[in-house]
Amino acid sequence: QAQGSHLSASCVLHLQRTFGPNFAAMATSDIAMERVQALLKVDTGDGSLYSHVVKIARALSAEKPDDAVELIENLSHSLKQGTFRGTAAPDPDQDIIADSAAEEKRQKWCQEALTLVRQARDPLSAPKVLGAVQNYMEDAAMFEWAGVGFGKQENFYIAMSLRKLAADVEGLDKLRLWGKLLGTQGDYYVAEGTIVVPPPSGGGAAPKPVLPGSPEYDVESRGEGANTSAYWVSAGGSAPWIRLPAARATHIVAARKVKHLLTGDLGSPVLSTPWFPGKERHFLRAQIARINATCTLSVTGFYEADDAEDAKKNQIRIVEGALESFPGHDALATLEGWVHASPALLSTGKCSWPDLDSLEEGTLPEETILAINAQKEAEPEKAILEAIGADLEELRAEDGEGSPAWNVKVYGDKGEYTFPDSKKSYRITAVRSLVWPGATTVAQGTRFANLYVGYGTKCAQLVQPYKESGLPLTGASPFSSGNMQLPLAPEDVMDEPNDMEEQEEPQPALVDDASDGEDMEKEEE
């Protein structure tokens, strides 16, 4: 108590020096002294000011430093840390994780993203030769000028994902990004590739021709028609690529009759009227075949029909010296500068009619042969590399200019610069489809590329209706089945239905034979 009283007096003396003679007058009062002592002894959770000052005094008296005035602040700070009873502060060397679940997802995403950038390599194995993979980063710069793109970060992921797909697929010759199909619950990134199938060893007998009406006739062979290329879909980023099945003619014909938005689930059913015979993966593949046959373009003179003996039907190849003879910017701004680079689909869902001459006599009934020949005359096959200026010629207005199916526009710097060896322009020409909104082809310098970004449906609002019937474009009317519009509600009933007429007994003879001719009703008594 004596020590406590002595320390209290010291504190009072300090307060007198701080607050002046007014406090000295107040200190003479016992009530004021008790208030000061009570204030000093208030415990705030980690001790009182009185106990803290006592600890400082004891420490100084025990150590007796020469520079006590300079050490008093550090000594007070160390004593406070030693008596702290609250929650410890986080370690500054460790990262603060507010949401552990979100942090786990972020770490997983980073690991998956690294798989795209860092390819697995085996030092003992030979280097793997990849096919011709599209340089999407350069093509994406052209599409951005036309207003189509996914952002630079997403473009980089797409380019790395295409490179990984090319390394994983055996026998891949060419690979490019076909486009992006939008869905209600998820989207599909679509990659298009050409797979080289090695010829069978030992030669072997020639394959037998496929007979019309057989199950094999429904699917065109690999490398022909709608199955010229193979297709893979991915959800984007580091998601895996899933290969789609081959296109079937029955699926293509059925897809023309329905309107359906994709959901993002390959296994989901296609709920439509009329009924579609397949899942969403089959509907997706059929829509890709339809868009590909209409919207895959090339500059005029870049490709030519492949006339090699082992070449398949409608196969094309790059013309020798194609870059030197690349069309100029003025030619690319017209419809004559562009041609179709994919075979067109017939009403049967295939790109060609069966070759009846290769079949032996008597293989097919005479009625089937006559029916196929009649279809050939009514709907002849379209030649590959046909100019786009003839598309929907029947819908062109009499005094209209341009094309009812395509829109051509020039973007960027339209100036022409002279270099020592040639002239160069940085303008970009974009060709957009009005039938399939979202299909875009761009060209700059000696490069061109195709891309589709949309919902995979035809559009009737951008194309004029047929002149004679006034109906919209085939398969493009909303809520329709082909050109037959499906009403949203039954028509109003304007007139009362006619009364039904009474009819005679349909079997009067049987009724007479069953009775004895007497009156069946009893007389009332």
C-alpha positions as CSV (number, residue, x, y, z in Angstrom):
1,Q,0.0,0.0,0.0
2,A,2.9,2.3,0.8
3,Q,4.3,1.7,-2.6
4,G,0.9,2.1,-4.2
5,S,0.4,5.4,-2.3
6,H,3.9,6.5,-3.3
7,L,3.2,5.8,-7.0
8,S,-0.2,7.5,-6.8
9,A,1.5,10.6,-5.4
10,S,4.0,10.4,-8.3
11,C,1.2,10.3,-10.8
12,V,-0.5,13.2,-9.1
13,L,2.7,15.1,-9.3
14,H,2.9,14.4,-13.0
15,L,-0.7,15.5,-13.4
16,Q,0.1,18.7,-11.6
17,R,2.9,19.5,-13.9
18,T,0.7,18.7,-16.9
19,F,-2.5,20.5,-16.0
20,G,-1.0,23.4,-14.0
21,P,-1.9,25.0,-10.7
22,N,-5.7,24.3,-11.2
23,F,-5.1,20.6,-10.7
24,A,-3.0,21.3,-7.6
25,A,-6.0,23.0,-6.1
26,M,-8.3,20.0,-7.0
27,A,-5.7,17.5,-5.7
28,T,-6.1,18.9,-2.2
29,S,-9.6,17.5,-2.2
30,D,-9.9,13.9,-1.1
31,I,-12.9,13.4,-3.4
32,A,-10.8,14.4,-6.4
33,M,-8.0,12.1,-5.4
34,E,-10.4,9.2,-5.1
35,R,-11.7,9.9,-8.6
36,V,-8.2,10.0,-10.1
37,Q,-7.3,6.7,-8.4
38,A,-10.5,5.1,-9.6
39,L,-9.8,6.3,-13.2
40,L,-6.3,4.8,-13.0
41,K,-7.6,1.5,-11.8
42,V,-10.3,1.0,-14.5
43,D,-9.6,-2.4,-16.2
44,T,-10.2,-2.2,-20.0
45,G,-9.7,-6.0,-20.5
46,D,-5.9,-6.0,-20.7
47,G,-5.3,-4.4,-17.3
48,S,-5.6,-0.9,-15.9
49,L,-3.4,2.2,-16.4
50,Y,-2.3,1.9,-12.8
51,S,-1.1,-1.7,-13.1
52,H,0.7,-0.8,-16.4
53,V,2.5,2.1,-14.8
54,V,3.5,-0.2,-11.8
55,K,4.9,-2.8,-14.3
56,I,6.9,-0.1,-16.0
57,A,8.3,1.2,-12.7
58,R,9.2,-2.3,-11.6
59,A,11.0,-3.0,-14.9
60,L,13.0,0.2,-14.7
61,S,13.9,-0.4,-11.1
62,A,15.0,-3.9,-11.9
63,E,17.1,-3.1,-15.0
64,K,18.2,0.5,-14.0
65,P,19.0,1.6,-17.5
66,D,21.0,4.8,-18.0
67,D,18.6,6.0,-20.8
68,A,15.3,5.2,-19.1
69,V,13.5,8.2,-20.7
70,E,14.4,6.9,-24.2
71,L,13.4,3.3,-23.4
72,I,10.1,4.0,-21.6
73,E,8.1,3.9,-24.8
74,N,9.5,0.7,-26.1
75,L,9.2,-0.9,-22.7
76,S,5.6,0.1,-22.5
77,H,4.9,-1.3,-26.0
78,S,6.5,-4.7,-25.1
79,L,4.6,-4.9,-21.8
80,K,1.3,-4.3,-23.7
81,Q,2.1,-7.1,-26.1
82,G,2.9,-9.5,-23.3
83,T,-0.4,-9.0,-21.5
84,F,-2.6,-8.9,-24.7
85,R,-5.5,-11.3,-24.3
86,G,-7.5,-10.7,-27.5
87,T,-7.4,-12.6,-30.9
88,A,-4.0,-12.7,-32.4
89,A,-3.4,-10.7,-35.5
90,P,-2.9,-12.6,-38.8
91,D,0.6,-13.4,-39.9
92,P,1.7,-10.7,-42.4
93,D,3.7,-13.4,-44.3
94,Q,0.6,-15.5,-45.0
95,D,-2.2,-14.6,-47.5
96,I,-5.6,-13.8,-46.0
97,I,-8.3,-16.2,-47.5
98,A,-11.8,-14.8,-47.0
99,D,-13.6,-17.6,-48.9
100,S,-11.9,-21.0,-48.9
101,A,-14.4,-22.5,-51.4
102,A,-13.8,-19.7,-53.9
103,E,-10.0,-20.0,-53.3
104,E,-10.2,-23.7,-54.1
105,K,-12.0,-23.0,-57.4
106,R,-9.5,-20.4,-58.3
107,Q,-6.6,-22.7,-57.7
108,K,-8.3,-25.4,-59.7
109,W,-8.9,-23.0,-62.6
110,C,-5.3,-21.8,-62.5
111,Q,-4.0,-25.4,-62.7
112,E,-6.3,-26.2,-65.6
113,A,-5.3,-23.0,-67.4
114,L,-1.6,-24.0,-67.0
115,T,-2.3,-27.3,-68.8
116,L,-3.2,-25.2,-71.9
117,V,0.0,-23.1,-71.8
118,R,2.5,-25.8,-70.5
119,Q,2.3,-28.8,-72.7
120,A,3.4,-32.1,-71.2
121,R,6.7,-33.2,-72.7
122,D,8.6,-36.4,-72.5
123,P,12.3,-35.9,-73.0
124,L,12.8,-39.5,-74.1
125,S,10.1,-39.4,-76.8
126,A,10.4,-37.9,-80.3
127,P,8.9,-34.4,-80.9
128,K,5.3,-34.6,-82.0
129,V,4.4,-33.1,-85.4
130,L,1.1,-31.2,-85.3
131,G,-1.2,-30.5,-88.2
132,A,-1.9,-27.0,-89.6
133,V,-3.5,-25.2,-86.6
134,Q,-5.2,-21.9,-87.2
135,N,-3.4,-18.9,-85.9
136,Y,-6.5,-17.6,-84.2
137,M,-4.8,-14.6,-82.6
138,E,-4.1,-13.1,-86.0
139,D,-7.6,-13.9,-87.3
140,A,-9.2,-12.6,-84.1
141,A,-7.7,-9.2,-84.8
142,M,-9.5,-9.1,-88.2
143,F,-12.8,-10.2,-86.6
144,E,-12.6,-7.4,-84.0
145,W,-12.6,-4.8,-86.8
146,A,-15.9,-6.3,-88.0
147,G,-17.3,-6.2,-84.5
148,V,-17.0,-9.9,-83.7
149,G,-14.8,-11.3,-80.9
150,F,-14.5,-12.6,-77.4
151,G,-11.8,-10.4,-75.9
152,K,-8.0,-10.8,-75.9
153,Q,-7.9,-13.0,-72.9
154,E,-10.5,-15.4,-74.2
155,N,-8.8,-15.4,-77.6
156,F,-5.6,-16.5,-76.0
157,Y,-7.4,-19.4,-74.2
158,I,-9.0,-20.4,-77.5
159,A,-5.7,-20.4,-79.3
160,M,-4.0,-22.5,-76.6
161,S,-7.0,-24.9,-76.4
162,L,-6.8,-25.5,-80.2
163,R,-3.1,-26.3,-79.9
164,K,-3.8,-28.8,-77.2
165,L,-6.6,-30.4,-79.2
166,A,-4.3,-30.8,-82.2
167,A,-1.7,-32.5,-80.0
168,D,-4.3,-34.9,-78.5
169,V,-6.0,-36.0,-81.8
170,E,-4.1,-38.5,-83.9
171,G,-4.0,-37.9,-87.7
172,L,-5.3,-34.4,-87.5
173,D,-4.4,-32.5,-90.7
174,K,-6.1,-29.1,-90.3
175,L,-7.8,-27.4,-87.4
176,R,-9.6,-24.1,-86.9
177,L,-12.2,-22.5,-84.7
178,W,-15.5,-22.9,-86.5
179,G,-17.4,-20.5,-84.1
180,K,-19.6,-20.3,-81.0
181,L,-23.2,-21.5,-80.7
182,L,-25.1,-19.8,-78.0
183,G,-27.5,-21.6,-75.7
184,T,-30.0,-20.9,-72.9
185,Q,-28.0,-22.5,-70.2
186,G,-24.5,-22.9,-71.7
187,D,-22.6,-22.1,-74.9
188,Y,-20.6,-24.3,-77.3
189,Y,-17.2,-23.4,-78.8
190,V,-17.0,-25.5,-82.0
191,A,-13.7,-26.6,-83.6
192,E,-13.5,-27.9,-87.2
193,G,-10.8,-30.3,-88.2
194,T,-9.8,-32.6,-91.0
195,I,-8.6,-36.1,-90.1
196,V,-6.4,-38.0,-92.5
197,V,-7.4,-41.7,-92.7
198,P,-4.5,-43.9,-93.9
199,P,-5.3,-46.3,-96.7
200,P,-5.8,-49.9,-95.8
201,S,-2.7,-52.0,-95.9
202,G,-2.4,-54.5,-98.8
203,G,-4.8,-52.6,-101.1
204,G,-7.9,-54.7,-100.6
205,A,-11.1,-54.8,-102.7
206,A,-12.9,-51.7,-103.5
207,P,-15.8,-50.9,-101.1
208,K,-19.2,-51.8,-102.2
209,P,-21.5,-49.0,-103.2
210,V,-24.1,-48.0,-100.6
211,L,-27.6,-48.7,-101.7
212,P,-30.3,-46.0,-101.3
213,G,-32.6,-46.9,-98.5
214,S,-30.1,-48.8,-96.4
215,P,-29.0,-47.5,-92.9
216,E,-25.5,-46.8,-94.3
217,Y,-27.0,-44.5,-97.0
218,D,-28.2,-42.1,-94.3
219,V,-24.6,-41.1,-93.4
220,E,-22.1,-39.8,-96.0
221,S,-18.7,-41.3,-95.7
222,R,-15.8,-39.4,-94.0
223,G,-14.4,-36.7,-96.1
224,E,-17.5,-36.3,-98.3
225,G,-20.5,-34.0,-98.2
226,A,-21.7,-32.9,-94.8
227,N,-19.0,-35.1,-93.2
228,T,-16.0,-33.5,-95.0
229,S,-14.7,-32.3,-91.6
230,A,-15.0,-33.5,-88.0
231,Y,-16.2,-31.3,-85.2
232,W,-15.5,-30.9,-81.5
233,V,-17.3,-28.8,-78.9
234,S,-16.2,-27.3,-75.6
235,A,-17.6,-25.1,-72.9
236,G,-14.6,-22.8,-73.2
237,G,-11.4,-22.1,-71.2
238,S,-9.7,-25.3,-70.2
239,A,-12.9,-27.5,-70.6
240,P,-12.3,-30.7,-72.6
241,W,-13.2,-31.0,-76.3
242,I,-15.9,-33.5,-77.1
243,R,-16.2,-34.9,-80.6
244,L,-19.7,-34.7,-82.2
245,P,-21.1,-37.7,-84.2
246,A,-21.3,-37.7,-87.9
247,A,-24.0,-35.8,-89.6
248,R,-27.0,-37.9,-90.8
249,A,-29.3,-37.0,-93.7
250,T,-32.5,-37.7,-91.6
251,H,-31.3,-35.4,-88.9
252,I,-30.6,-32.6,-91.4
253,V,-34.1,-33.0,-92.9
254,A,-35.8,-33.0,-89.5
255,A,-33.8,-30.0,-88.3
256,R,-35.1,-27.9,-91.2
257,K,-38.7,-28.4,-89.9
258,V,-38.2,-27.3,-86.3
259,K,-37.2,-24.3,-84.3
260,H,-35.2,-25.1,-81.2
261,L,-32.7,-23.1,-79.0
262,L,-29.8,-25.1,-77.7
263,T,-29.5,-25.6,-74.0
264,G,-25.8,-26.3,-73.6
265,D,-26.3,-30.0,-72.6
266,L,-25.4,-32.5,-75.4
267,G,-27.6,-35.2,-73.8
268,S,-30.8,-33.2,-73.5
269,P,-33.8,-34.1,-75.6
270,V,-35.0,-31.8,-78.4
271,L,-38.5,-30.9,-77.5
272,S,-40.0,-29.8,-80.7
273,T,-42.9,-30.3,-83.1
274,P,-42.5,-32.2,-85.4
275,W,-40.5,-34.7,-83.5
276,F,-36.7,-34.7,-83.9
277,P,-35.1,-38.2,-84.0
278,G,-32.1,-37.6,-81.7
279,K,-30.6,-35.7,-78.8
280,E,-29.1,-32.2,-78.8
281,R,-25.8,-33.4,-80.0
282,H,-27.4,-34.7,-83.2
283,F,-29.4,-31.5,-83.6
284,L,-26.3,-29.4,-83.0
285,R,-24.3,-31.4,-85.6
286,A,-27.2,-31.0,-88.1
287,Q,-27.3,-27.2,-87.6
288,I,-23.5,-27.0,-88.1
289,A,-23.9,-28.9,-91.4
290,R,-26.6,-26.5,-92.6
291,I,-24.7,-23.4,-91.6
292,N,-21.5,-24.8,-93.1
293,A,-23.1,-25.6,-96.5
294,T,-24.4,-22.0,-96.8
295,C,-21.9,-19.7,-95.0
296,T,-18.4,-21.1,-95.6
297,L,-16.9,-18.7,-98.1
298,S,-13.6,-18.3,-99.9
299,V,-12.2,-15.6,-102.1
300,T,-12.5,-16.1,-105.8
301,G,-9.6,-18.0,-107.3
302,F,-8.0,-19.2,-104.1
303,Y,-9.4,-22.8,-104.4
304,E,-10.0,-25.1,-107.3
305,A,-11.6,-28.5,-107.7
306,D,-9.3,-31.4,-107.0
307,D,-9.1,-33.6,-110.1
308,A,-6.7,-36.2,-108.7
309,E,-7.6,-39.8,-109.1
310,D,-7.9,-40.5,-105.4
311,A,-9.7,-37.2,-104.7
312,K,-13.2,-37.5,-103.3
313,K,-16.2,-35.7,-104.7
314,N,-16.4,-31.9,-104.1
315,Q,-12.9,-31.9,-102.8
316,I,-11.0,-28.7,-103.3
317,R,-7.3,-27.7,-103.1
318,I,-5.4,-24.4,-103.0
319,V,-4.5,-23.0,-106.4
320,E,-0.8,-22.8,-107.1
321,G,0.3,-19.2,-106.7
322,A,-2.9,-18.3,-104.8
323,L,-1.3,-15.6,-102.7
324,E,0.2,-13.9,-105.7
325,S,-3.2,-13.8,-107.5
326,F,-5.2,-12.9,-104.4
327,P,-8.1,-10.6,-105.3
328,G,-7.6,-6.9,-104.6
329,H,-9.6,-4.9,-102.1
330,D,-12.0,-3.5,-104.7
331,A,-12.8,-7.0,-105.9
332,L,-13.4,-8.2,-102.3
333,A,-15.9,-5.4,-101.7
334,T,-18.2,-7.0,-104.4
335,L,-20.2,-10.2,-104.5
336,E,-18.1,-11.5,-107.4
337,G,-15.0,-11.7,-105.2
338,W,-16.5,-14.5,-103.0
339,V,-17.5,-18.1,-103.6
340,H,-18.9,-21.0,-101.6
341,A,-16.2,-23.3,-100.2
342,S,-18.5,-26.0,-99.0
343,P,-20.8,-28.3,-101.0
344,A,-24.5,-27.3,-100.9
345,L,-27.1,-29.6,-99.3
346,L,-30.0,-31.0,-101.3
347,S,-33.5,-31.5,-100.0
348,T,-32.5,-35.1,-99.0
349,G,-30.0,-33.8,-96.4
350,K,-27.1,-35.0,-98.6
351,C,-24.8,-33.1,-101.0
352,S,-25.1,-35.5,-103.9
353,W,-27.4,-38.0,-105.5
354,P,-26.5,-41.7,-105.6
355,D,-24.4,-42.9,-108.5
356,L,-26.8,-45.3,-110.2
357,D,-24.3,-46.3,-112.8
358,S,-22.0,-47.9,-110.3
359,L,-24.8,-50.3,-109.2
360,E,-25.3,-53.7,-110.9
361,E,-28.4,-54.2,-112.9
362,G,-31.3,-55.4,-110.8
363,T,-29.9,-54.1,-107.5
364,L,-32.7,-51.6,-107.2
365,P,-36.3,-51.8,-108.3
366,E,-37.1,-50.0,-111.5
367,E,-39.6,-47.7,-109.6
368,T,-36.8,-46.5,-107.2
369,I,-34.5,-45.7,-110.1
370,L,-37.2,-43.7,-111.9
371,A,-37.9,-41.8,-108.7
372,I,-34.3,-40.9,-108.1
373,N,-33.8,-39.8,-111.8
374,A,-36.9,-37.6,-111.4
375,Q,-35.5,-36.0,-108.3
376,K,-32.2,-35.4,-110.1
377,E,-33.9,-33.5,-112.9
378,A,-36.1,-31.5,-110.5
379,E,-33.2,-30.6,-108.2
380,P,-29.8,-30.8,-109.8
381,E,-26.6,-30.7,-107.7
382,K,-24.9,-27.4,-107.2
383,A,-21.3,-27.1,-108.2
384,I,-18.6,-26.5,-105.7
385,L,-17.1,-22.9,-105.6
386,E,-20.2,-21.3,-106.9
387,A,-20.4,-17.5,-106.7
388,I,-22.5,-16.1,-103.8
389,G,-24.1,-13.5,-106.1
390,A,-26.6,-16.1,-107.3
391,D,-27.9,-16.9,-103.8
392,L,-31.6,-16.3,-103.4
393,E,-31.8,-14.7,-106.9
394,E,-35.6,-15.2,-106.9
395,L,-36.0,-12.9,-103.9
396,R,-34.0,-10.0,-105.4
397,A,-36.0,-6.9,-106.0
398,E,-36.4,-5.7,-109.6
399,D,-34.7,-2.4,-108.9
400,G,-32.7,-3.6,-105.9
401,E,-28.9,-3.6,-105.7
402,G,-26.7,-6.0,-103.8
403,S,-27.7,-9.5,-102.6
404,P,-30.8,-10.5,-100.6
405,A,-28.6,-13.1,-98.8
406,W,-25.3,-11.2,-98.1
407,N,-24.1,-7.9,-96.8
408,V,-20.6,-6.6,-97.7
409,K,-18.9,-3.8,-95.7
410,V,-15.4,-2.4,-95.5
411,Y,-13.8,-1.5,-92.1
412,G,-10.6,0.2,-90.9
413,D,-8.1,2.4,-92.7
414,K,-9.1,2.5,-96.4
415,G,-6.0,4.3,-97.5
416,E,-3.4,2.6,-99.8
417,Y,0.3,2.9,-99.0
418,T,3.2,2.5,-101.4
419,F,6.2,0.4,-100.5
420,P,9.3,-0.2,-102.5
421,D,8.1,-3.6,-103.8
422,S,4.3,-3.2,-103.7
423,K,1.3,-1.3,-102.5
424,K,-0.4,-2.2,-99.3
425,S,-3.7,-1.4,-97.6
426,Y,-4.9,-2.3,-94.1
427,R,-8.6,-2.2,-94.8
428,I,-10.8,-5.2,-93.7
429,T,-13.6,-6.5,-95.8
430,A,-16.4,-8.4,-94.0
431,V,-19.2,-10.4,-95.6
432,R,-22.2,-11.2,-93.4
433,S,-25.0,-13.7,-94.0
434,L,-28.5,-12.4,-93.8
435,V,-30.0,-15.9,-93.8
436,W,-27.9,-17.1,-90.8
437,P,-27.2,-14.0,-88.7
438,G,-23.8,-14.4,-87.0
439,A,-22.0,-16.0,-89.9
440,T,-19.1,-13.6,-90.9
441,T,-16.2,-13.9,-93.3
442,V,-13.4,-11.4,-93.2
443,A,-10.4,-10.7,-95.4
444,Q,-7.3,-8.5,-94.9
445,G,-4.3,-8.5,-97.2
446,T,-3.8,-12.1,-98.3
447,R,-5.7,-13.6,-95.3
448,F,-9.3,-14.6,-94.9
449,A,-11.3,-16.5,-92.3
450,N,-14.8,-17.7,-91.5
451,L,-16.5,-17.6,-88.1
452,Y,-20.0,-18.1,-86.8
453,V,-21.3,-16.7,-83.5
454,G,-25.1,-17.0,-83.0
455,Y,-28.0,-19.2,-81.8
456,G,-27.9,-21.5,-84.9
457,T,-31.3,-20.4,-86.3
458,K,-32.4,-18.9,-89.6
459,C,-33.8,-15.4,-89.7
460,A,-36.7,-14.3,-91.9
461,Q,-36.7,-10.6,-90.8
462,L,-33.6,-9.7,-92.9
463,V,-34.7,-11.5,-96.1
464,Q,-37.6,-10.5,-98.3
465,P,-40.5,-13.1,-98.6
466,Y,-41.2,-15.0,-101.8
467,K,-42.8,-12.8,-104.4
468,E,-45.5,-15.1,-105.6
469,S,-46.7,-16.7,-102.3
470,G,-45.6,-14.0,-99.9
471,L,-44.3,-16.7,-97.5
472,P,-41.1,-16.1,-95.6
473,L,-37.8,-17.9,-96.4
474,T,-38.1,-21.7,-96.1
475,G,-37.3,-22.8,-92.6
476,A,-36.9,-19.2,-91.3
477,S,-40.4,-18.3,-90.1
478,P,-40.6,-18.1,-86.2
479,F,-42.8,-20.8,-84.6
480,S,-43.0,-22.7,-87.8
481,S,-42.4,-26.1,-89.3
482,G,-40.8,-25.5,-92.6
483,N,-43.1,-23.0,-94.4
484,M,-46.2,-24.2,-92.5
485,Q,-46.8,-21.8,-89.7
486,L,-47.8,-23.3,-86.4
487,P,-50.5,-21.2,-84.8
488,L,-50.0,-20.2,-81.2
489,A,-53.8,-20.6,-80.5
490,P,-56.8,-22.0,-82.3
491,E,-58.7,-19.6,-84.5
492,D,-61.9,-17.9,-83.2
493,V,-65.2,-19.7,-83.7
494,M,-67.3,-17.3,-85.7
495,D,-70.4,-19.4,-86.6
496,E,-72.4,-22.0,-84.8
497,P,-71.8,-25.6,-85.9
498,N,-74.5,-27.2,-88.1
499,D,-77.0,-29.5,-86.5
500,M,-76.4,-33.2,-87.0
501,E,-79.0,-34.9,-89.2
502,E,-80.8,-38.0,-88.0
503,Q,-79.7,-41.2,-89.6
504,E,-81.6,-44.4,-90.2
505,E,-80.8,-47.5,-88.2
506,P,-77.5,-48.9,-89.6
507,Q,-78.6,-52.5,-89.1
508,P,-82.4,-52.6,-89.3
509,A,-82.5,-56.3,-90.4
510,L,-80.8,-57.5,-87.3
511,V,-83.3,-55.7,-85.1
512,D,-86.3,-57.3,-86.9
513,D,-84.9,-60.8,-86.7
514,A,-84.3,-60.5,-83.0
515,S,-88.0,-59.5,-82.3
516,D,-91.2,-61.5,-82.7
517,G,-93.1,-58.5,-84.0
518,E,-95.1,-58.0,-80.8
519,D,-95.4,-54.7,-79.0
520,M,-92.8,-54.5,-76.3
521,E,-94.5,-51.8,-74.3
522,K,-97.0,-53.0,-71.7
523,E,-100.5,-51.5,-71.6
524,E,-101.4,-49.5,-68.6
525,E,-104.1,-51.0,-66.5
